[in-house]
Amino acid sequence: MDSGLRTYAVKRIGFAALMLLGVSVILFTIMRLAPGGPEAVLIGGEFSQEAAAQIRQRLGLDRPLALQYLGWAGAALRGDLGRSFKTGDPVAALILDRLGPTVQLTAGALVLALGVAVPLGVLAAVRRGTIWDTLGSAVALFGVSFPSFWLGIMLILLFSEVFHLLPPSGLSEYGREGELSARLRHAVLPTLTLGLIQMASFMRFTRSSLLEVLRQDYVRTARAKGLGGGRVVWRHALRNALIPVVTVVGLSLPTLVGGAVLTETVFAWPGIGRLAVGAVFERDYPVIMGVNLLVATVVVVANLVTDLAYCVIDPRISYR
Amino acid sequence: MTAPARPERPSIHSRASAGGAPAPRRPAARTTVFRRLTRNRRGLVGGVVVTVMVTAGALAPALAPQSYSAQSLLNRLKPPSAAHWLGTDGFGRDVLSRVIWGSRVSLEIGLVATALALVVGTAVGSVAGYFGGATDTAIMRAADVFLSVPALFLILVVVALFGASLAHTALVIALVTWAPVGRIVRSECLSLRNRDFVHAAEALGAGHARILGRHLLVNALPIVIVQASLLLGQTILIESGLSYLGLGAQPPLPSWGNMVVEGRQFLASAWWIATFPGLAIFVTVLGFNLFGDGLRDASDPTLRGHSP
């Protein structure tokens, strides 16, 4: 690794840390500035000022904002995300419990999206102007226009209500211990929903990136050498065309995780997204902070890795 | 520190990758754009869809056959018929009327949020692109922070804690959508800034404000307009998602998102309640996307067929 790249990597990692700091400060401030607090939800119904003050004191909400933040950040750095206001469970344990289903859902959707988008993008680029190209455009256009929750409900209508092929909603508690086939059947519709939405941008990118690469001199050289069309496309062109696609996959993580919130709600999928939605409604500050910090970390790290991978894969990129 | 060139979102990238900026436009050029747009079939279809939806929303009191809240318990869950074209919901309310009224919430929030995001994104992006250096770095890093937070999470937190008024929703949607606009305007201004006509203006003694306003922004305008159309589709999608989570317009005020939620419970017996409002979202967003793509092709023929 040469020194230029090392300096760039160090700078980039430092910036990633700063970014997480920024995100956590912004979120913390927004939450504490919001009118009303968790006491109303915790007590429920009518309550006296004293009772509220007592609860605020117990939760440590009476201290100055900066102190609260420092306390939270210090503990978070040691891996302690605090305890849920509502249940008293450690936030880290709550998150860990919900992590599996969300990872399964998003990873499945990502694989499905790439598995369809890349071949379709290649076909659309190579057979430009044919039915494949039109099909590709349609997928891309529809994918960015579908409201994901509605797409999910329409899939339930079709596959569960009309054809009775698949279960309409998720993975309840018993399902998680259930046998593999039952779990897979529950996963089909949510994965399909999230994957179809995500397909659009991957397919657009594969197509336009491959079109760009196919115009390059080395592709013409490969063809002139007498290599077959398929070999030129798959071995020579696609490899280079996929570099920007890798970046887009990294950049699409926020959308993917955001989409998971809605998809999980539609299918009653016991993941991080539903945990976040519930925590927001109950003003469970530690859980909100924990989930958001986790998601932001995943996104920031993914972007970091993509950027660094990009530098290593493609020697033409300058890192100063 | 120069980050490696990152491709931006699809619609953005395909434009930016073409490199060349459009030449300064004169009225004649504008008519050509309009003529090209009318010849572009997809753009035309998008334009018609958008016009129909906006008109329906604006004329809702006159167009809707019934009030959005008129209940008739004798007419609960009736399938589509001559009397109720799109059927009735669980309270016996006319679904067609509610879809027409519901377009108001979606379009109002979409328009306000898009306008805000465009103003902020254009201002910030043009300043970053024109001045460059430390200003550019600082602004674009701040934009990166906003691009890294999953938008829906941030919106969820703000709307749930501060309350779901139309103004709040529009404001926070703008907060998470200005950054991509800023990036595009910046890259456009970066390439425009070294063109001869800008140097000429500088040589003639024009100040920063004049160069930015009269030369850069005017020439970046076509790309901003294209973005406006695509962004409108996006903001409508975000708003409907919030409504679906119960954080948008509150019942009985209909929004397409909360109508889909209400229909979810009757899915087995009355499919039409959830289907039609969702279809309205899909068609409207599709319309804005088609129109935006059409506008882009029309304003820059070099890109025709380049992006899907």
HADDOCK unambig.tbl for C-alpha pairs under 7 A between the chains (distance, minus, plus):
assign (segid A and resid 19 and name CA) (segid B and resid 145 and name CA) 6.11 0.50 0.50
assign (segid A and resid 31 and name CA) (segid B and resid 161 and name CA) 6.99 0.50 0.50
assign (segid A and resid 34 and name CA) (segid B and resid 161 and name CA) 5.59 0.50 0.50
assign (segid A and resid 34 and name CA) (segid B and resid 162 and name CA) 5.51 0.50 0.50
assign (segid A and resid 35 and name CA) (segid B and resid 162 and name CA) 6.46 0.50 0.50
assign (segid A and resid 137 and name CA) (segid B and resid 308 and name CA) 4.79 0.50 0.50
assign (segid A and resid 145 and name CA) (segid B and resid 282 and name CA) 5.66 0.50 0.50
assign (segid A and resid 145 and name CA) (segid B and resid 285 and name CA) 5.30 0.50 0.50
assign (segid A and resid 145 and name CA) (segid B and resid 286 and name CA) 5.15 0.50 0.50
assign (segid A and resid 146 and name CA) (segid B and resid 282 and name CA) 5.34 0.50 0.50
assign (segid A and resid 147 and name CA) (segid B and resid 237 and name CA) 5.92 0.50 0.50
assign (segid A and resid 147 and name CA) (segid B and resid 282 and name CA) 6.56 0.50 0.50
assign (segid A and resid 150 and name CA) (segid B and resid 278 and name CA) 5.73 0.50 0.50
assign (segid A and resid 157 and name CA) (segid B and resid 267 and name CA) 6.75 0.50 0.50
assign (segid A and resid 161 and name CA) (segid B and resid 268 and name CA) 5.96 0.50 0.50
assign (segid A and resid 201 and name CA) (segid B and resid 10 and name CA) 6.23 0.50 0.50
assign (segid A and resid 204 and name CA) (segid B and resid 10 and name CA) 6.49 0.50 0.50
assign (segid A and resid 204 and name CA) (segid B and resid 308 and name CA) 6.55 0.50 0.50
assign (segid A and resid 205 and name CA) (segid B and resid 10 and name CA) 6.39 0.50 0.50
assign (segid A and resid 208 and name CA) (segid B and resid 306 and name CA) 6.74 0.50 0.50
assign (segid A and resid 208 and name CA) (segid B and resid 307 and name CA) 6.41 0.50 0.50
assign (segid A and resid 244 and name CA) (segid B and resid 7 and name CA) 6.51 0.50 0.50
assign (segid A and resid 254 and name CA) (segid B and resid 148 and name CA) 6.60 0.50 0.50
assign (segid A and resid 254 and name CA) (segid B and resid 149 and name CA) 6.56 0.50 0.50
assign (segid A and resid 254 and name CA) (segid B and resid 150 and name CA) 4.25 0.50 0.50
assign (segid A and resid 255 and name CA) (segid B and resid 150 and name CA) 6.36 0.50 0.50
assign (segid A and resid 257 and name CA) (segid B and resid 150 and name CA) 6.88 0.50 0.50
assign (segid A and resid 258 and name CA) (segid B and resid 150 and name CA) 5.75 0.50 0.50
assign (segid A and resid 258 and name CA) (segid B and resid 151 and name CA) 6.81 0.50 0.50
assign (segid A and resid 258 and name CA) (segid B and resid 152 and name CA) 5.24 0.50 0.50
assign (segid A and resid 258 and name CA) (segid B and resid 153 and name CA) 6.59 0.50 0.50
assign (segid A and resid 280 and name CA) (segid B and resid 157 and name CA) 6.17 0.50 0.50
assign (segid A and resid 280 and name CA) (segid B and resid 160 and name CA) 6.28 0.50 0.50
assign (segid A and resid 281 and name CA) (segid B and resid 160 and name CA) 6.40 0.50 0.50
assign (segid A and resid 296 and name CA) (segid B and resid 148 and name CA) 6.73 0.50 0.50
assign (segid A and resid 296 and name CA) (segid B and resid 149 and name CA) 5.73 0.50 0.50
assign (segid A and resid 299 and name CA) (segid B and resid 148 and name CA) 6.16 0.50 0.50
assign (segid A and resid 300 and name CA) (segid B and resid 148 and name CA) 6.38 0.50 0.50
assign (segid A and resid 307 and name CA) (segid B and resid 4 and name CA) 6.72 0.50 0.50
assign (segid A and resid 317 and name CA) (segid B and resid 4 and name CA) 6.24 0.50 0.50
assign (segid A and resid 318 and name CA) (segid B and resid 4 and name CA) 6.95 0.50 0.50
assign (segid A and resid 319 and name CA) (segid B and resid 2 and name CA) 6.07 0.50 0.50
assign (segid A and resid 319 and name CA) (segid B and resid 3 and name CA) 6.72 0.50 0.50
assign (segid A and resid 319 and name CA) (segid B and resid 4 and name CA) 6.70 0.50 0.50
assign (segid A and resid 320 and name CA) (segid B and resid 1 and name CA) 5.31 0.50 0.50
assign (segid A and resid 320 and name CA) (segid B and resid 2 and name CA) 5.55 0.50 0.50
